[in-house]
Amino acid sequence: MKGLKSLISKHYTKEEFAWIMQDWANSVYSLMITTAIFPLYFKTVSSNAGVSAADSTAFLGYANSIATLPCRLWRLFLEL
């Protein structure tokens, strides 16, 4: 632990390191929600509504694709 503290103190201030750790933790949290928890929740809710497992997977894929389109268009706008 002493080696890690000396490595961190040489490169980052305490505030910068705290921000790095918060950013890392927030990224892990959103990754877990979008890749592990939400698909299971979506499949459970859709199966309770009478939608087949294959259709619910397809609908989730369609929704992700449609949601990605505005992000792509916004990126093109920002590159101008």
JONOR-V374502 format. One record per pair of residues at least 24 apart in sequence whose C-alpha atoms are under 6 Angstrom apart, sorted by sequence separation. I is the first residue (numbers start at 1). J is the second residue. D is the distance in whole Angstrom. If there is no record, write none. Layout:
[[I:J:D] [I:J:D]]
This chain:
none
